[in-house]
Every structure is written in C-alpha cells, then in structure tokens.
Amino acid sequence: MHQLKVLILGPISFSATLNELKPFLKFNSIKEKNSSDCDVILFHEEALNDKEDNKIINNSNSLKICVSSNKNSPNNYDAFLEIPTSLKEINSTVESVVVKKIFGKNSSIQIKKYSLNKNEKKLSKSNNEIILTEKEIQLLELFLNNKKPISKDKILSSVWNYSSDADTHTVETHIYRLRKKINEKFSDENFIVNTKDGYSL
C-alpha cells in the first residue's frame, strides 16, 4: 500500500496536535485543502461548522473519518473515532478504512450483466451463480482489461506465465470449460467470443 495521504480538517488545536504526532503517524498528513489529492479526510466534528471545510467534506469522494467526543455524532461517514483516543487507534482507523475500501473494490466486479465476486469466487446473475477457479477469474479479468481480442499466446503469458506444462491447448481447454459452465447455468453462448484475432468478452 502506498503512503496514504490524509487531509486534516478542524480547529487549529486539532491540526496542531496531529502535527506534533507526525513522526509517529503511519500516513502522510496534508494541510492543503485539496481533497482530490487525498485518500482520506480525517476531520474534527467542528469542521462541519466551517463553511469551507464542510463543503470539502460533503463534495469529496475521499474516505471520511469523523473525530468527535460526542458518541451521538452523525455516523454517516466511513469511520468514527471517539476522542480522547490513542495514536495506535488513529493509525489503525485510517488503515482499516482504506483496507475495507480496497477489499470491497476487489471483491465485486461488473462483467456484462454479471457480477464477479473475487473473494467468494462466484459469478452471478439474477439468482443464479457458478463457482469459478482462480485461473477462470484471471481469464475474465484479462478479457475485461482488454477491449480488443486477445491471442492464445498473450493469454498464456499473462495467465500461465509460459509455464512448462502450458500450451495453446491449455488455453482452449480452460476457455471451453468456462464457456460450458456459463452456458449450462445462464444459457449464454456468447459470453466469451472467439474470432481469428483471439478471445474477448
């Protein structure tokens, strides 16, 4: 994970405290009020009373952590940190909120009218689903990330890294099995398309 950029918003005393802790923080705190350049906005609830800060918080797509001494603060943010708190808790909350987002992003991918859950290795549509192998998921991701058809050789190098037991027959066999699975469950014969240039979705 790259060094996280965290925008700190709130009263001067809040920013000053975090600034003193800077050598012990596991993230890079930034003061420039440019939310497009940060991963997380860590804000004291008093920032909501500041017109400029409130606008940044509400208009940003960054993850948001609300810091407050009030347990009944609005909890419509990505995380809540009650103060007084510890350095360990601050670092832990910032890291965990980002990890959750990455996990969520990786876990569900939209492919055509299907949903691919990488963590559960399931491809689903409506109420039907099939279980996929690791190689089948890699194949689908490769197709998804390439708009043009992919040759057997490119598939071999990307998914199998040209391992000694792999040949073009390996590619054909895996794609045949995947097509069969999808067709049997979803009656979709055109999920993976094969042309003279290669395979595509």
N, C-alpha and C positions, 0 to 999 in steps of 0.2 A: 504494500500500500504506500502511495506517495505521502510526503509530508502534508498533512491536512492543513488547509487554510481556514482559519476561523475568524469571522468578523465579530468583534466585541462591541455591543451596544448597551448603553445605560449611563447612570450617573458617573461623574468623574471618579468618585471614590471606588466604584466597582471596576472601572478600567484600570485605575492605578494599582489596585490590589492584584489583579491578574498580570499586570505588567511586572510587578515585583516577583511574581511566581514564574515568569517567563522561562528561566533556565530549567525549571522542573516540569514544564508542560510538554506533553508529547505531540503538540501541534504548534503550528505557526500562527500566532495571533496577529491579525492585521487591523489597522485603525482606519485606513482609507475606506470611506463609506461606498464601496463598490461591490454590491452583493453578487454581481455576475462573476466576480473573481474569487469567490469563496465557496468552500464545501459546506460549511455550517455557519449559522448565525447563533451566537451564544449571547442572549440578551437578558438584562435585568428587567423585571416587570415594569419598572419605572420608565423604560424606553418606550412603552406603549403610550405614555402621556406626552411624549415629544413628537411633534408633527412629522418631522423629517425621518426620525428613527422608525416611527410607526408605519410610514409609507414604505420604507425599505423592507421591513419585516413582512408586511402584507403583500407586497408586489414581487418578492423574491421566490425563486424556485429552489433555493438552497434549503438544506435541512435546518430546522429551528429548534433550539433548546431554550426553554423559559426558565429563568432562575428567579426564585421567589421565596420569601419567608412565610408566605401565605399558602397553606395546604389547599385552600379552596380556589386557587388561581385557575383561570380558564385553561383546560388541558387539551386544547385543540392544536397542539404543536407536536413535533416528533418525539420530544422528550421533556421531562420536567425535573428540575434539580432544586431540591429544597435547601435553603441556607439557614443556619450555618452548615457548611459542607467541608469535605476534605479534598486535598489535592488529588488523592487517589480516585475519589468519586468523580471529580471534574474530568480527569483524563479518561476514566472508564466510560462515562456517559457519552463523551464526544466520540470515542472509538466505537462503542457498541451501536450508536445510532447510524453511523456510516456503514458498519458491517451489515446491519439489518437491511439497509437500502441495497447494498451490493448483492446480498443473498436473494432479496426479493426480485431484483432486476435479472439476476442469473436464472432464477427458478422458473420464470414464466416467459415464454417467447411465443409470439403470434406467427403462425405459418399458414398462409392462405386463410381458410376458415377454421383452422385447427389451433389448439393451444398445446404447446410443448412445455411440460414441467420437467426441467432437467434434474431437479433434486429427487423427484419420485420416478423419473424415467418413464413418464407417461405421455402419450399423445392422445388428446381427447377432442371430441366434437359432440355437441349436444350432451346426451347422457352416455355416450359410448366412449370407450378408451382402450388403448392397447399398451402393453409394456414394451419398451424398446431396450436394446442392448447399448452399451457405451459407443460401439462403432456406428450403430444406426443413428445415434444422436449426433456424432461427429459428422456423419454424412449429411444429415439435414442442415446442420449449422454451416457446413461448407457450401451447400447449394444456396442457402439463404443469404450468405455473404457475397455471393457472386451472381450478378444479373445475367451474365452470359453462360451458355452451356459449358460444362467442364469436361475435359477429356479424361479417359481412364488413367492415363499417366499422371495427370495432375491430382486426381483423386488418390492414386497410390502414394504419391509423395506426401500429400497433405494428411491423409488419414492413417496410412500404414508406414510412412517414412521409409519406403522401399525396403521393408524387412525381407529377409531371405525367403520366407515362405509365401510371400505375396507376389501375385502376378495379376494380369488383367482378368483372369478367371475369378480371382478372389473378389474383385470389384463387382463383376457381373453377378456372382452368386449372392453377395450381400444385398445388392440392389433388387435382385429378383425376390429374395425372401422378404425384404421390406415392402415391396410393392404388393406381394401376396397378402401379407398381414393387413395392410391398409385396405386392400380391395375386399378381403373377406369380412372385415369389421365395418367398413364405411361405404362399401360398394363404389369405390373411387378408383377407376382405372387410369386416370390421368394425373395422379398426384406427382409422380416423377416422370418427366418426359424425356424421351431418348431421340436424338437427331444425329446426323452424321458428324456434328461438331462435339457431341458429348451428351452429358446428362444435365437436366435442370428441373426446377420445380415449376 
